[in-house]
Amino acid sequence: MELTRQQVLHVARLANLSLTEEEVEHFAGELSRILDYVETLNRLPLPPPGLHVSEAAKPPTPLREDVSRHSLPVESALSNAPDRSGGFFRVPRILEEGR
């Protein structure tokens, strides 16, 4: 779909843009290519709205074995903390009192 100069100027006016003559020519081509692509997308076959893939058709979600292991020691976890209080990170308050 080839856009005319008038159509490009109309779109520019709607977007509150002022374009030079070179920009009008440039954007006429750019917008035309975008509209051609959208037209191509609109021709693709799509499933009807509301159609859902059944649970049986979905591939199973891969799960790993749940294995218990030791966690990081507190001192190691807090070693790079800029501010700490005991065994905890200390962060600035972001909520006002009473909220």
N, C-alpha and C positions, 0 to 999 in steps of 0.2 A: 504494500500500500504506500504509494508515494504521496507525501504531504506537500501541500502547496505553501508558498511563502506566507499567504494570508493565515493559514492554519497555524503555522509556527508562531507568527506574531500574536495570534489570538491566545495560544497557550502561554506565551511569554507574558502577555498582559494579565492573564489569570494568575500567574505566579509572581506578578509584580516585578518582572525583570525587564531591563532595557538591553537590547541586543544590537551589536553592530551588524552591518550587512554580511560580513564574513561569518559571524556567529549564526545568523539566520540560515545561511546556506549550509553550514556545518551541521547545525541541529536538525535541519530538514532531513538530511541523510541519516543521522543518528536515530531520530525518532521514527523514521520510516522503517529502519531495520528492527527496532524494538517492536513496533506494531506487527511487522511480518513474523517475528518470532512468537509473539503472543498468539497470532492467528494459527501458527503451526501447533502450538500447545493446545489450543482450543479444539483442534481436529483429532487429538489423541483419544482413544477409547478409554473411558473411565467407568469404574463400577458405579452403580446407582447409589445415591446418598442413603446412609443408614445401613448399608451392607457391611457386616462384620465377619471377620474370619473366625470360624468356629474353633473352639479350644482344641478339638481333636486334630485340626489341620496345622496348628502351631507346633514348631519344633520344640522339644523339651529344653528347658533352661539348664545349661550345664552347671553343676554344683561341685564344689570341692569338698573334700572331707573336712569336717569340723574337728580341728585338733587343738587341744589345750597346750599352751606354751608359756614360758615366763615372759613377763612384760619388761619394759625398759625401767631401770632403776630411777627413782625420783631424782637423785642428784644428777644423773646423766641427762634426764629429760629437761631439767631446769638449768642446765649448765650455761646456756646462751640466753636465758631470760633477762631482759633489761631491768626488770623489777620483780621481786618475789617476796612472799610473806610465808615463812615456814616452808611447807612442801607444796605451795600453790603459786601460780602465776598471779601477779598483781597487775590489774588493768585499771585505767581511769573509768570513773562512773559516767555512764552515758544517759541515764534516765534521771529525771528530777525526782526529788523526795515526794512521796505520796502517790506515785503512779505505779 
